Every structure is written in structure tokens, then in C-alpha cells.
């Protein structure tokens, strides 16, 4: 599943002791396993190999340049949602014809930059956006490709904040509006509407909602006699954080490949969490313990500014000590693992049974490779942490820890206040 494992009671990333990395990299820091990252990409690639899909890694899940470059070198394209992610894609050396651009609020300048770069597809979220793309392409004297994002009104079993295929969300277009767009394609002479796109949510553990959404779209295309070349089915495959039993890439492919093969359409996939989630951990250090009449708190040097998922989604991340004492079963106690942020919602784990931890002990927050660093912030004026990648028996700092100067970069005090 991943390359974080205990050997002689010490946690390793691939072939390196994490405690040794922590001697040279200040905590907290994100730690990524190259082998895990690529293994998970290859699982999807192999599962769908019979139809040779374009697999576009979701940059929003982990946008570090080293992560993107590693995947690109192994054949991945990229799914982007902003001009900043396009900038990262270019720096990472991604072929523009392997980039798809999603998101409900693309600005005019972002659209123009993507057209100039020559991306494969815009995933269109609204009629006004399609008009903006047409106008931009006309100004630039270009012909561009677009896929219309359909909201199939399918409700997957996942957190409400990451369910994007329900009819009441801001994402995608209803079937009636999509039909109208295809019937009035002449209004967009600079846009080739050559595909459709769906993305029903994230951390989805079984194939049934995908099957339902795909069937609804394929029936719609057939009944309305809509001719396209590409079907982008998005991403959203779940991973193990705690006791989940998610579908494997193989089992997912077995369920939906027959549908896709019959359609004859070229397939695009947009996995993010499935590839990067278990490829990363957050390493943090105990700075205090605090005992109250009701609870014992372990206060570490990271919190919601580094990993907001527990606070935002009440998400569960397994927490383990980097070094396990030999009498760990005897010293295990119920604790709350919390951070230094001035918010009651600042926690990494509640009601956890862990070996007795003291000042200076390292702990690893597992499954933090997706939506970890990318959702981090400078709240409480805290510099964001380093990112480190392990390849075999070597590690590389792929983003340095921010300094205080980075916090105020670009800020000025008006002369009238001096």
C-alpha cells in the first residue's frame, strides 16, 4: 500500500529512517515516498491499459514540482484548476496536450494563457464560461478544444464538502443545458466541443456511483445523438485512512471498463488522492504535554495551518510515533493530539491511544500526501513547512521551510503611517 514501514521499532520511508531525516530537516515537514507515488499511478495505468486512457494527475491534491515531475516522467498528464497550476505544469515540463483545465471560475487572463500554451481541453462549467473561451480564442485567432462538464445529479457516499456531482452544487451543467449547448454549437466557431466531463466527488469507496453517473451520461449522449470523441470521468477514488475498505484500481476498472469500451470514446481520468494520498506523511514533534481534569493533550509543532483536513472535514488520519518504545502496549494512553494554533478546532487527532509521548518525540501523521501541503496556510503568521522526497536511500528537500521574511513578501506600509 505504501513505503512507510516499521523496522526494529523505527519508522522508515523506503530505505531511510525518518528520525535521521528529522535530524537534518526542521519539523514539521511533509515527507513523500517516490516509490509509493509511482506505484499508485501505475496501478491505475495498468488497470485501464486495454483502452490506453490519458491519466491526468489532479494537481490540486499535491502541487509540488518534484511530485509533478516524477509523475510526468512516468507518463502522466495533469488536471489543473487555476492559472497558478498551469504555471506549475509548465515548470514541471508537462506536454500541453496532456493538460486538462477544470474549475468553475477561470479568469479571462487564465483562459488566454492556457490557449497560448495549447492545452488539450477546457472542462467547461457554465454557458458564460464557454462564451468567454470563444471570445478569447477569437481574439487570439485560435481553435480550442472544450469538454462540457455535466452534473449527473448522483450522490456518492462521502463528506458533503467533497461531493461534487449532486444537482445542488456549483459544479457542472444539467442535462437540458448541455443539450442546448450542443444544439447551438455554431455560436462557438473557435471552440471544438469534442468531449464531456464528469467529476462526482472525492474519497469515494465503491464503484456504484461512478457506474450510475457514467450510464446516465452515455444514455443522454445516445438519446440526443451527440457526437464527441472524449469522455473524461474525473477522479475521486478513495484511499485507506483508518478502517475504510476502498475499491482497488483493478476492481474499479472491472466495473466500468465494459461501459467505456462499448462507447468507443477516448477516456480521460483525473486521479489525485488515489495517487498521492498515501505517498506522503506529516512529521511533527511533541513540544508539550498538558493534563487537565478531563483530558490529556499532546501539543505538537504542527496543526491546522499545516494540515487542515481534520479541522475542516473532521477527517481521520492515523498517527504513529516515529520510534515505538518496546513497552508501548503497557504505556499506551488516551490522548488528544493538538497543535499550537489559537483555535479550538486545531487538532490532528482526538481520542487516540498512543504510547506515552514526551517532549522531543516525533510522530507521523499518515495519509497526508493529498490535500495536505496544498491546503496549508500562514494562519497565525506561521511559516509553511518543508517538503521532502525520498527516492530509495536518499532524501531531497523539494521545498524549503518558509522564513519569516516570506510571510511579509509583497507587503508595504504606506508613507502616511510612518
PyMOL commands that set and color helices and strands:
alter all, ss='L'
color gray80, all
select helices_A, chain A and resi 18-24+34-47+49-51+59-61+65-73+83-91+96-98+108-117+127-140+160-162+175-183+185-187+208-223+249-263+273-279+309-313+328-331+373-375+379-381+404-407+415-417
alter helices_A, ss='H'
color red, helices_A
select strands_A, chain A and resi 4-7+10-13+16-17+29-33+54-58+77-80+99-101+121-124+144-149+191-197+230-232+266-269+280-291+296-300+319-321+333-338+347-354+362-365+386-391+394-399
alter strands_A, ss='S'
color yellow, strands_A
deselect
rebuild
show_as cartoon
